Amino acid sequence: MIGFRAERSVLGLMLALATGPALAQQPIQLVPPPQPWGAPASQQPVQLVPPPQPFGTPAAAPAPVQPSPRVQDFYGGPVQSGGQLAPVDNASIGIVDTIASGLPGDLWRGTDRASAILLIEGLPGAPRSRILRDLQFRLLTMIANPPVGANPPGKDFVAARIARLSDMGEVEAVGQMTQAAGPMSGEAAQRLNIENQLVAGEVKAACSTPMAQNSADPFWTKLVIVCQVVSGQNSQAMLNVDLLRERGVADTGFYVAVDYALGTRSTKPPANIGTDVLSQALLRAANPKAGGTLGNETTPAQLRQIAANTAAPLALRIEAAERGEALGVIDPRQLLELYQAGADAPGLSPQVKRRAQAVRDALRATDLGDKVKGMQAAFRAAENSALFTTMARVLGEQLVKIFPGRKTAP
Protein backbone atom coordinates (compact mmCIF):
# COMPACT_ATOMS: atom_id res chain seq x y z
CA MET A 1 0.00 0.00 0.00
CA ILE A 2 1.06 3.39 -0.81
CA GLY A 3 2.01 5.35 2.31
CA PHE A 4 3.00 8.93 2.95
CA ARG A 5 5.25 10.50 5.54
CA ALA A 6 4.05 14.03 5.22
CA GLU A 7 6.72 16.16 6.90
CA ARG A 8 4.88 19.40 7.53
CA SER A 9 7.02 22.50 7.41
CA VAL A 10 5.62 25.16 9.75
CA LEU A 11 6.90 28.72 9.44
CA GLY A 12 6.09 30.87 12.46
CA LEU A 13 6.43 34.70 12.67
CA MET A 14 6.53 36.10 16.23
CA LEU A 15 5.75 39.80 16.62
CA ALA A 16 6.77 41.27 19.99
CA LEU A 17 4.89 44.40 21.01
CA ALA A 18 6.73 46.45 23.64
CA THR A 19 4.92 48.79 25.97
CA GLY A 20 6.02 52.38 26.11
CA PRO A 21 4.91 55.98 25.61
CA ALA A 22 1.84 56.63 23.58
CA LEU A 23 2.44 57.15 19.87
CA ALA A 24 1.94 60.53 18.28
CA GLN A 25 -1.22 61.04 16.32
CA GLN A 26 0.71 62.59 13.42
CA PRO A 27 2.51 60.28 10.95
CA ILE A 28 6.22 59.76 11.60
CA GLN A 29 8.51 61.53 9.16
CA LEU A 30 11.17 59.20 7.79
CA VAL A 31 12.77 61.89 5.60
CA PRO A 32 13.82 65.45 6.58
CA PRO A 33 11.41 68.29 5.76
CA PRO A 34 12.12 70.19 2.53
CA GLN A 35 14.50 73.16 2.88
CA PRO A 36 14.50 76.43 0.86
CA TRP A 37 16.82 76.51 -2.16
CA GLY A 38 20.34 77.34 -1.11
CA ALA A 39 19.70 76.85 2.59
CA PRO A 40 22.37 74.82 4.45
CA ALA A 41 21.53 71.21 5.10
CA SER A 42 20.04 70.41 8.47
CA GLN A 43 22.55 69.16 10.97
CA GLN A 44 19.90 67.30 12.95
CA PRO A 45 19.57 63.54 12.37
CA VAL A 46 16.35 62.15 10.95
CA GLN A 47 14.03 60.94 13.73
CA LEU A 48 12.82 57.35 13.20
CA VAL A 49 10.80 57.30 16.42
CA PRO A 50 8.07 59.76 17.42
CA PRO A 51 9.02 62.61 19.69
CA PRO A 52 8.14 62.15 23.35
CA GLN A 53 4.54 63.08 24.22
CA PRO A 54 3.18 64.43 27.49
CA PHE A 55 2.17 61.73 29.91
CA GLY A 56 -1.44 60.64 29.44
CA THR A 57 -1.78 61.71 25.80
CA PRO A 58 -4.22 59.24 24.15
CA ALA A 59 -2.86 57.03 21.36
CA ALA A 60 -4.28 57.28 17.88
CA ALA A 61 -7.07 54.81 17.17
CA PRO A 62 -5.93 52.11 14.74
CA ALA A 63 -7.55 52.05 11.32
CA PRO A 64 -10.09 49.24 10.82
CA VAL A 65 -8.67 46.14 9.17
CA GLN A 66 -10.31 45.37 5.85
CA PRO A 67 -10.54 41.67 4.92
CA SER A 68 -8.52 40.79 1.83
CA PRO A 69 -10.42 39.67 -1.28
CA ARG A 70 -8.14 36.59 -1.28
CA VAL A 71 -9.90 35.39 1.88
CA GLN A 72 -13.10 35.02 -0.07
CA ASP A 73 -11.28 33.24 -2.91
CA PHE A 74 -9.47 30.88 -0.53
CA TYR A 75 -12.57 29.55 1.20
CA GLY A 76 -14.81 29.71 -1.84
CA GLY A 77 -17.50 31.59 0.09
CA PRO A 78 -18.52 35.07 1.20
CA VAL A 79 -17.02 37.04 4.05
CA GLN A 80 -19.48 38.19 6.68
CA SER A 81 -19.58 41.75 7.98
CA GLY A 82 -16.94 42.67 10.50
CA GLY A 83 -14.24 40.66 8.71
CA GLN A 84 -15.57 37.34 10.03
CA LEU A 85 -15.51 34.30 7.77
CA ALA A 86 -18.78 32.63 6.90
CA PRO A 87 -19.23 29.08 8.21
CA VAL A 88 -17.10 26.62 6.23
CA ASP A 89 -18.24 23.03 5.63
CA ASN A 90 -16.00 19.99 6.03
CA ALA A 91 -15.44 19.54 2.29
CA SER A 92 -11.84 20.73 2.59
CA ILE A 93 -10.78 17.98 5.00
CA GLY A 94 -7.98 15.57 4.17
CA ILE A 95 -5.12 13.59 5.66
CA VAL A 96 -2.30 14.81 3.39
CA ASP A 97 -1.33 18.46 3.26
CA THR A 98 -0.55 20.35 0.08
CA ILE A 99 3.21 20.27 0.67
CA ALA A 100 3.28 16.48 0.92
CA SER A 101 0.81 15.98 -1.93
CA GLY A 102 2.72 18.17 -4.36
CA LEU A 103 -0.61 19.52 -5.65
CA PRO A 104 -1.89 23.11 -5.41
CA GLY A 105 -4.37 23.81 -2.66
CA ASP A 106 -6.72 25.58 -5.07
CA LEU A 107 -6.85 22.83 -7.69
CA TRP A 108 -10.67 22.86 -7.62
CA ARG A 109 -10.80 26.58 -8.48
CA GLY A 110 -13.34 27.20 -11.23
CA THR A 111 -15.09 23.83 -10.75
CA ASP A 112 -18.54 23.61 -9.21
CA ARG A 113 -19.18 20.90 -6.63
CA ALA A 114 -21.61 18.85 -8.70
CA SER A 115 -19.10 18.60 -11.55
CA ALA A 116 -16.28 17.72 -9.14
CA ILE A 117 -18.32 14.84 -7.70
CA LEU A 118 -19.00 13.49 -11.19
CA LEU A 119 -15.28 13.67 -11.99
CA ILE A 120 -14.38 11.80 -8.79
CA GLU A 121 -17.00 9.12 -9.43
CA GLY A 122 -15.48 8.60 -12.87
CA LEU A 123 -12.01 7.79 -11.51
CA PRO A 124 -10.99 4.13 -11.82
CA GLY A 125 -11.08 2.01 -8.70
CA ALA A 126 -8.04 0.04 -9.84
CA PRO A 127 -5.62 2.19 -11.88
CA ARG A 128 -3.25 -0.06 -13.80
CA SER A 129 -0.36 2.33 -13.31
CA ARG A 130 1.15 2.61 -9.85
CA ILE A 131 2.16 6.20 -10.68
CA LEU A 132 -1.40 7.15 -11.60
CA ARG A 133 -2.66 5.36 -8.51
CA ASP A 134 -0.31 7.40 -6.33
CA LEU A 135 -1.46 10.63 -7.99
CA GLN A 136 -5.11 9.65 -7.53
CA PHE A 137 -4.52 8.82 -3.87
CA ARG A 138 -2.98 12.24 -3.25
CA LEU A 139 -5.83 13.98 -5.08
CA LEU A 140 -8.46 12.25 -2.95
CA THR A 141 -6.75 12.64 0.42
CA MET A 142 -5.21 16.11 0.25
CA ILE A 143 -6.41 19.11 2.24
CA ALA A 144 -7.63 21.55 -0.40
CA ASN A 145 -10.07 24.36 -0.96
CA PRO A 146 -13.35 22.66 -1.89
CA PRO A 147 -15.27 23.32 -5.10
CA VAL A 148 -17.78 26.11 -4.91
CA GLY A 149 -21.48 25.48 -4.50
CA ALA A 150 -23.57 23.07 -2.47
CA ASN A 151 -23.73 19.29 -2.68
CA PRO A 152 -26.33 18.11 -5.19
CA PRO A 153 -29.28 16.10 -3.83
CA GLY A 154 -28.19 12.67 -2.61
CA LYS A 155 -24.50 13.44 -3.20
CA ASP A 156 -21.65 14.53 -0.96
CA PHE A 157 -18.19 15.72 -1.98
CA VAL A 158 -16.40 14.13 0.97
CA ALA A 159 -18.39 10.89 0.69
CA ALA A 160 -17.52 10.65 -2.99
CA ARG A 161 -13.80 10.93 -2.19
CA ILE A 162 -14.02 8.31 0.56
CA ALA A 163 -16.06 5.97 -1.66
CA ARG A 164 -13.40 6.08 -4.37
CA LEU A 165 -10.68 5.40 -1.78
CA SER A 166 -12.72 2.41 -0.63
CA ASP A 167 -12.90 1.10 -4.20
CA MET A 168 -9.13 1.49 -4.40
CA GLY A 169 -8.73 -0.72 -1.34
CA GLU A 170 -7.25 2.07 0.80
CA VAL A 171 -8.87 0.81 4.00
CA GLU A 172 -6.64 2.77 6.36
CA ALA A 173 -7.15 6.02 4.44
CA VAL A 174 -10.92 5.44 4.46
CA GLY A 175 -10.90 5.19 8.25
CA GLN A 176 -8.74 8.29 8.67
CA MET A 177 -10.79 10.35 6.22
CA THR A 178 -14.06 9.26 7.85
CA GLN A 179 -12.74 10.26 11.25
CA ALA A 180 -11.54 13.61 9.93
CA ALA A 181 -14.85 14.31 8.19
CA GLY A 182 -17.02 13.64 11.21
CA PRO A 183 -20.73 12.85 10.82
CA MET A 184 -21.89 12.84 7.21
CA SER A 185 -25.49 12.83 6.05
CA GLY A 186 -27.27 11.86 2.87
CA GLU A 187 -27.81 8.66 0.93
CA ALA A 188 -24.26 8.58 -0.44
CA ALA A 189 -22.79 8.71 3.06
CA GLN A 190 -25.18 6.01 4.30
CA ARG A 191 -24.27 3.67 1.46
CA LEU A 192 -20.55 4.31 1.94
CA ASN A 193 -20.78 3.44 5.64
CA ILE A 194 -22.61 0.18 4.92
CA GLU A 195 -20.26 -0.86 2.11
CA ASN A 196 -17.25 -0.32 4.36
CA GLN A 197 -18.86 -2.54 7.01
CA LEU A 198 -19.56 -5.26 4.45
CA VAL A 199 -15.99 -5.15 3.14
CA ALA A 200 -14.77 -5.58 6.72
CA GLY A 201 -17.02 -8.64 7.10
CA GLU A 202 -19.35 -6.92 9.59
CA VAL A 203 -22.65 -8.01 8.01
CA LYS A 204 -24.68 -7.78 11.22
CA ALA A 205 -23.45 -4.24 11.85
CA ALA A 206 -24.35 -3.27 8.29
CA CYS A 207 -27.84 -4.73 8.68
CA SER A 208 -28.41 -2.75 11.88
CA THR A 209 -27.32 0.54 10.27
CA PRO A 210 -30.16 2.87 9.22
CA MET A 211 -30.91 2.55 5.51
CA ALA A 212 -32.00 5.17 3.02
CA GLN A 213 -35.75 5.53 2.71
CA ASN A 214 -37.75 6.05 -0.51
CA SER A 215 -34.66 5.55 -2.67
CA ALA A 216 -34.83 4.31 -6.26
CA ASP A 217 -31.36 2.75 -5.97
CA PRO A 218 -31.74 -1.09 -6.01
CA PHE A 219 -28.73 -1.31 -3.68
CA TRP A 220 -31.00 -0.89 -0.67
CA THR A 221 -33.36 -3.67 -1.72
CA LYS A 222 -30.36 -5.95 -2.30
CA LEU A 223 -29.06 -5.07 1.16
CA VAL A 224 -32.43 -6.04 2.66
CA ILE A 225 -32.19 -9.38 0.83
CA VAL A 226 -28.68 -10.00 2.19
CA CYS A 227 -29.84 -9.25 5.73
CA GLN A 228 -32.85 -11.53 5.31
CA VAL A 229 -30.70 -14.40 4.02
CA VAL A 230 -28.20 -14.02 6.87
CA SER A 231 -31.01 -13.98 9.47
CA GLY A 232 -32.73 -17.02 7.96
CA GLN A 233 -35.73 -15.22 6.45
CA ASN A 234 -35.45 -17.17 3.21
CA SER A 235 -39.02 -16.77 1.95
CA GLN A 236 -38.98 -12.99 2.43
CA ALA A 237 -35.62 -12.84 0.63
CA MET A 238 -36.94 -14.75 -2.38
CA LEU A 239 -40.00 -12.49 -2.49
CA ASN A 240 -37.77 -9.40 -2.68
CA VAL A 241 -35.66 -11.06 -5.38
CA ASP A 242 -38.82 -11.55 -7.45
CA LEU A 243 -39.73 -7.90 -6.90
CA LEU A 244 -36.30 -6.81 -8.13
CA ARG A 245 -36.66 -8.86 -11.27
CA GLU A 246 -40.11 -7.43 -11.91
CA ARG A 247 -38.60 -3.95 -11.67
CA GLY A 248 -36.19 -4.92 -14.44
CA VAL A 249 -33.06 -4.97 -12.27
CA ALA A 250 -30.58 -7.17 -14.16
CA ASP A 251 -27.83 -8.44 -11.88
CA THR A 252 -27.12 -12.08 -12.61
CA GLY A 253 -24.11 -12.22 -10.30
CA PHE A 254 -26.17 -11.10 -7.30
CA TYR A 255 -29.03 -13.49 -8.07
CA VAL A 256 -26.54 -16.37 -8.36
CA ALA A 257 -25.11 -15.38 -4.96
CA VAL A 258 -28.58 -15.45 -3.41
CA ASP A 259 -29.30 -18.89 -4.88
CA TYR A 260 -25.97 -20.19 -3.62
CA ALA A 261 -26.45 -18.75 -0.13
CA LEU A 262 -29.91 -20.30 0.08
CA GLY A 263 -28.61 -23.64 -1.22
CA THR A 264 -31.22 -23.78 -3.95
CA ARG A 265 -28.96 -24.56 -6.91
CA SER A 266 -25.36 -25.36 -6.00
CA THR A 267 -23.32 -26.67 -3.12
CA LYS A 268 -20.07 -24.99 -4.20
CA PRO A 269 -19.44 -21.40 -5.31
CA PRO A 270 -20.42 -20.93 -8.99
CA ALA A 271 -17.95 -19.28 -11.32
CA ASN A 272 -20.39 -16.49 -12.26
CA ILE A 273 -21.13 -15.32 -8.75
CA GLY A 274 -21.07 -11.54 -8.36
CA THR A 275 -17.91 -9.74 -7.27
CA ASP A 276 -19.73 -6.74 -5.74
CA VAL A 277 -19.72 -6.26 -1.96
CA LEU A 278 -23.26 -7.57 -1.51
CA SER A 279 -22.68 -10.78 -3.51
CA GLN A 280 -19.39 -11.42 -1.75
CA ALA A 281 -21.08 -10.88 1.64
CA LEU A 282 -23.58 -13.60 0.73
CA LEU A 283 -20.76 -15.88 -0.40
CA ARG A 284 -18.84 -15.51 2.85
CA ALA A 285 -22.02 -15.93 4.91
CA ALA A 286 -22.81 -19.21 3.16
CA ASN A 287 -19.25 -20.55 3.02
CA PRO A 288 -16.56 -18.68 4.98
CA LYS A 289 -13.88 -20.98 3.55
CA ALA A 290 -14.76 -20.05 -0.03
CA GLY A 291 -12.97 -16.73 0.42
CA GLY A 292 -14.42 -15.35 -2.80
CA THR A 293 -13.67 -15.67 -6.46
CA LEU A 294 -11.46 -13.49 -8.62
CA GLY A 295 -12.91 -11.93 -11.74
CA ASN A 296 -12.09 -9.05 -14.01
CA GLU A 297 -14.22 -6.76 -11.83
CA THR A 298 -12.79 -7.85 -8.48
CA THR A 299 -12.03 -4.62 -6.64
CA PRO A 300 -8.76 -3.84 -4.84
CA ALA A 301 -10.66 -3.89 -1.54
CA GLN A 302 -11.83 -7.44 -2.26
CA LEU A 303 -8.29 -8.47 -3.24
CA ARG A 304 -7.01 -7.28 0.13
CA GLN A 305 -9.81 -9.08 1.93
CA ILE A 306 -9.25 -12.39 0.12
CA ALA A 307 -5.47 -12.24 0.55
CA ALA A 308 -5.87 -11.79 4.31
CA ASN A 309 -8.59 -14.44 4.73
CA THR A 310 -6.82 -17.36 6.43
CA ALA A 311 -9.86 -19.58 5.82
CA ALA A 312 -9.62 -19.16 2.04
CA PRO A 313 -7.63 -21.58 -0.14
CA LEU A 314 -3.94 -20.67 -0.24
CA ALA A 315 -3.86 -20.69 -4.04
CA LEU A 316 -6.65 -18.11 -4.14
CA ARG A 317 -4.93 -15.97 -1.51
CA ILE A 318 -1.66 -15.95 -3.47
CA GLU A 319 -3.47 -15.03 -6.68
CA ALA A 320 -5.25 -12.18 -4.92
CA ALA A 321 -2.00 -11.00 -3.32
CA GLU A 322 -0.13 -11.03 -6.64
CA ARG A 323 -2.82 -8.97 -8.32
CA GLY A 324 -3.14 -6.67 -5.34
CA GLU A 325 0.60 -6.08 -5.08
CA ALA A 326 0.77 -5.16 -8.77
CA LEU A 327 -1.98 -2.59 -8.12
CA GLY A 328 -0.23 -1.23 -5.04
CA VAL A 329 -2.75 -2.34 -2.39
CA ILE A 330 -0.86 -5.35 -1.02
CA ASP A 331 2.40 -5.02 0.90
CA PRO A 332 5.16 -7.03 -0.85
CA ARG A 333 6.06 -8.58 2.51
CA GLN A 334 2.58 -10.07 2.75
CA LEU A 335 3.04 -11.75 -0.63
CA LEU A 336 6.49 -12.93 0.47
CA GLU A 337 4.94 -14.69 3.48
CA LEU A 338 2.30 -16.31 1.27
CA TYR A 339 4.98 -17.58 -1.12
CA GLN A 340 6.82 -19.18 1.80
CA ALA A 341 3.62 -20.78 3.06
CA GLY A 342 2.74 -22.11 -0.40
CA ALA A 343 6.12 -23.55 -1.38
CA ASP A 344 5.16 -27.04 -0.18
CA ALA A 345 1.36 -26.65 -0.07
CA PRO A 346 -0.96 -28.63 -2.37
CA GLY A 347 -3.45 -27.09 -4.75
CA LEU A 348 -1.15 -24.49 -6.36
CA SER A 349 -0.73 -24.23 -10.12
CA PRO A 350 2.72 -25.20 -11.49
CA GLN A 351 3.57 -21.56 -12.26
CA VAL A 352 2.68 -20.32 -8.77
CA LYS A 353 4.46 -23.31 -7.23
CA ARG A 354 7.69 -22.44 -9.10
CA ARG A 355 7.57 -18.83 -7.90
CA ALA A 356 6.86 -19.86 -4.32
CA GLN A 357 9.60 -22.48 -4.20
CA ALA A 358 12.18 -20.16 -5.80
CA VAL A 359 11.44 -17.46 -3.23
CA ARG A 360 11.63 -20.00 -0.41
CA ASP A 361 14.98 -21.32 -1.67
CA ALA A 362 16.41 -17.81 -2.01
CA LEU A 363 15.48 -16.96 1.57
CA ARG A 364 16.78 -20.21 3.01
CA ALA A 365 20.13 -20.15 1.24
CA THR A 366 23.10 -19.23 3.41
CA ASP A 367 25.68 -19.36 0.64
CA LEU A 368 25.77 -16.22 -1.51
CA GLY A 369 25.93 -18.22 -4.72
CA ASP A 370 22.91 -20.32 -3.79
CA LYS A 371 20.98 -17.20 -2.77
CA VAL A 372 21.69 -15.52 -6.12
CA LYS A 373 20.64 -18.68 -8.00
CA GLY A 374 17.39 -18.77 -6.04
CA MET A 375 16.68 -15.16 -6.90
CA GLN A 376 17.44 -15.74 -10.56
CA ALA A 377 14.99 -18.64 -10.59
CA ALA A 378 12.35 -16.48 -8.91
CA PHE A 379 12.77 -13.68 -11.43
CA ARG A 380 12.59 -16.12 -14.36
CA ALA A 381 9.38 -17.62 -12.97
CA ALA A 382 7.92 -14.16 -12.40
CA GLU A 383 8.92 -12.82 -15.80
CA ASN A 384 6.98 -15.59 -17.54
CA SER A 385 3.84 -14.38 -15.70
CA ALA A 386 4.39 -10.62 -16.16
CA LEU A 387 5.24 -10.28 -12.46
CA PHE A 388 8.89 -9.22 -12.80
CA THR A 389 8.52 -5.86 -11.02
CA THR A 390 6.34 -7.50 -8.37
CA MET A 391 9.10 -10.02 -7.66
CA ALA A 392 11.63 -7.17 -7.49
CA ARG A 393 9.61 -5.60 -4.70
CA VAL A 394 9.05 -8.94 -2.96
CA LEU A 395 12.78 -9.68 -2.91
CA GLY A 396 13.79 -6.04 -2.49
CA GLU A 397 15.14 -6.42 1.05
CA GLN A 398 17.20 -9.45 0.03
CA LEU A 399 18.62 -7.59 -2.97
CA VAL A 400 19.63 -4.67 -0.77
CA LYS A 401 21.52 -7.02 1.54
CA ILE A 402 23.47 -8.45 -1.38
CA PHE A 403 23.95 -5.18 -3.26
CA PRO A 404 23.69 -2.42 -0.64
CA GLY A 405 24.79 0.25 -3.11
CA ARG A 406 22.02 -0.48 -5.63
CA LYS A 407 18.37 0.52 -5.74
CA THR A 408 15.49 -1.90 -6.25
CA ALA A 409 12.32 -1.38 -8.17
CA PRO A 410 10.01 1.33 -6.75
Secondary structure, DSSP 8 states (H G I E B T S, - for coil): --------------------S---SS---SS-----TT-----S---SS-----TT------------HHHHHHHTS-B-GGG-B----GGG--SB-HHHHTS-TTTTTT-BHHHHHHHHHTS-SS-S-HHHHHHHHHHHHB-----BS---TT--HHHHHHHHHHHTT-HHHHHHHHHHH----SHHHHHHHHHHHHHTT-HHHHHTS---SS---THHHHHHHHHHHHTT-HHHHHHHHHHHHHTT---HHHHHHHHHHHTSS-SS--TT---SHHHHHHHHHH-TTT-----TT--HHHHHHHHH-TTS-HHHHHHHHHHHHHHT-S-HHHHHHHHHHHTT-TT--HHHHHHHHHHHHHHH--SHHHHHHHHHHHHHHHHTTT-HHHHHHHTHHHHHHH-TTS----
